[in-house]
């Protein structure tokens, strides 16, 4: 079943909310990655950023599934 969050009377897909939070966290961590020498050694740094985004998105979704009360997600 696809989970939805009820925000101000509008049902929003939960995956969209977690993706927005993941983008914000990825951009926050991107500044740290740009300062590290690892970022300059990689063949394609964008792949690292995409993998970081996907891992954060998965982590947020798993945490929300485990810790959010069932009444918050319909």
Order of alpha helices (4+ residues) and beta strands (2+ residues): beta-beta-alpha-alpha-alpha
